[in-house]
Amino acid sequence: MPILLLVPGDPQQRYGGREVIAELERPDVRIKPLRINPSDLSPDSWCGLFDLSISDVMGIALYRAVQGLARKRKEQFFVRDIIAEIE
């Protein structure tokens, strides 16, 4: 039975190179990168990722940035957009 291993980000970077990935794939393990569109997460989820409370200053800033981008762009935004919104 094949195994599918979902790795956040780039598997080669995460596990240390192509050689490691090749060894993992040998015994019928498929490795795929797991990528999530930042705009798919709610403001609450973003705060939860960083263990921030929406009553803390940092949590409020993040919540408002994500909420504002969701209203403005509706479809898609990226991490760099969240950073720019907070700055």
N, C-alpha and C positions, 0 to 999 in steps of 0.2 A: 504494500500500500504506500503510494508516494505521499510525502509530507510537503506542505506548502508553508514556508517560513516568511512571514511579512516583517520586514525590517524598516523601522522609521528612518527616513533619509536614504542616503547612499550606502548600500550594503558593503561595498568595497572599503569605503572610508570608515564605516562603523566597525568592521571586523578586521581591518588591517591589510587589505590588498586582495588581488585576484587569486593568489595562491590559496589563501584561506577559504575563499568562496568556492574554488574548485574542489577542495577537500570536503567541504560540507555538502556539495552537490553530488559527490560520488555515491553515497549510499541512498540514492533515490530521494534526495531532498531538493526541492525547487525553492529558490530564493527570489523574492520580488520586493521592490521598494514599496513602502507604504507612504503615500503622500496625501495630505488632506488640504483642501482649499481653505485658507484662513477665513474666507467669508462664509463658509458653511457652519462655523461655530458661533454660537450666541455670545453676547457680552458676558453673561454669567459663566459660560464654559471657558472663555478666555481667562476670567478671574480665577476659576477653579484650576486651570493649568498651572498657574503660578502661585497657587495657594494664597490668593489675595481676597480679603473681605471687601464687599462693596461699600462698607462703611469706613474703610481706611482711605487715606489720601491717594495712595498708589492704585488701589482698587477702583476708586471713583474715576481717576484719570483714564485708566484702561477701559473701564466700562463705557464712559462717555465717548472715547475715541472710536471704539468698535461700533457703538450705537450710531454715532454720527456718520461714519463711513457707510454703514448699512443703509442709512436713509439717503445719503447722497448718491451712492453708486448702485445700490439695489442688487446688482448682479455679482460683482467680483471686486475684491481688493486683496492686497497682499500685506505681508508683515512689514515691509518697508513703508507702506501707507499708514499703518497703525503707528509706527514710530514717528513718522512725520506729523501725524495728527496730534500726538502727545507733546512733541517738541513745540 
